[in-house]
Amino acid sequence: MKNLPAFPQQFNGTSEPSLSGLRMRDYFAAKAMQGLISSHWCEEARVLSPKLGASELAEDAYIMADAMLKAGAK
């Protein structure tokens, strides 16, 4: 499972990609979070447990991101 840069760019005029910036795991988590929010995850989760909130949403987004990285490594 590689967590490479999401948008690598050339560094100092070489062909080597820069290793700084947004990582694939964070990029995938952000996309997963958008999907969770647009699918009313928050509303449905609060029906099950009123204590669920942003922390649980973020955890679920990263669980999905990790699964995407693992699937991409196959």
Protein Blocks (a to p, Z undefined) as FASTA:
>chain_A
ZZddfbdcdeehiabdcfedjdfklmmmmmmmmmmmmnommmmmmmmomkbcfklmmmmm
mmmmmmmmmmmmZZ
